[in-house]
Amino acid sequence: MVLKQLKWVYLIILALVWGSSFILIKKGLIGLTAIQLGSLRIIFASLFLLSVGFKSLAKISQKQWKFIVLTSIFGTFTPAYLFAIAETQIDSSITAILNSLTPLNTLIIGTVVFGIQFQRRQVFGVLIGLTGCLLLIFNGAMSHPEQNYCYAILVVIASLCYAINVNLIKRHLSDLSSLSITTGNFAVLLIPAIVILSFTGFHEVMYDEKVQYSVLFIIILGVVGTGIANVLFFKLIQMSSPVFATSVTYLIPIIAFFWGFLDNEMLTLIQFFFAFIILIGVYLSAKK
């Protein structure tokens, strides 16, 4: 009973943290490029996690490191850059809505790659969710011609990466602590992120006041929205299921809507309707 209640607490905390991540990315992009932002996000998260979880790396066996590398690529590295690039062209609230496709994609990946059984209702959920996604992207492109909605595809790809990640963790890393998994992920990514950042010219602009202001948002995003949140998320996957854990994306758009509204992002009624269609599809695909 305690475990059942605790997983809901984790879910709500993650929704609050990750729902705020999209506006932090938007603010970070004021003074940073998307590649700089993605790299700094990983670097700050890595430094924090290594400072608190370095000893937990010893618990990772040699055969588990290949899955640590895979989950770091799919669960953190690729999405960190894709979300930042996408938000250079589309609103943070729209990005959050499209991210809610993650549970749906988790079912698809789990069924196709990992052999998870599915029901007919879940197939309808997938079709409904994908339809809502396409309608939202099409309507957004029509309503906001100044934005390039082709970049919305990057968010869909990121959600697929998350789906692969949670299935890998549930299948191959369930016996590891969430701190070991998260610290291992970022230990793998620290050097690549530093190398990428070194080619962006960040050292030439790092003392600019606008850049430093943006970096403050990314420190929060890296430490809280990436480092701490991933520890909680991996723990949630282990205590529940991949689909339940990724259902946090039901709640993320609500938090993102709130921040977007405060930052003068406005969604049309038809966009709210298409977002609702996506969530109905996700619900049907995730329901057992």
Secondary structure, DSSP 8 states (H G I E B T S, - for coil): -HHHHHHHHHHHHHHHHHHHHHHHHHHHTTTS-HHHHHHHHHHHHHHHHHHHHGGGGGGS-GGGHHHHHHHHIIIIIHHHHHHHHHTTTS-HHHHHHHHTTHHHHHHHHHHHTT-----HHHHHHHHHHHHHHHHHHHHHHHH-TTS-GGGHHHHHHHHHHHHHHHHHHHHH-TTS-HHHHHHHHHHHHHHHHHHHHHTTTHHHHTTSHHHHHHHHHHHHIIIIIIIIHHHHHHHHHHHS-HHHHHGGGGTHHHHHHHHHHHTT----HHHHHHHHHHHHHHHHHH--
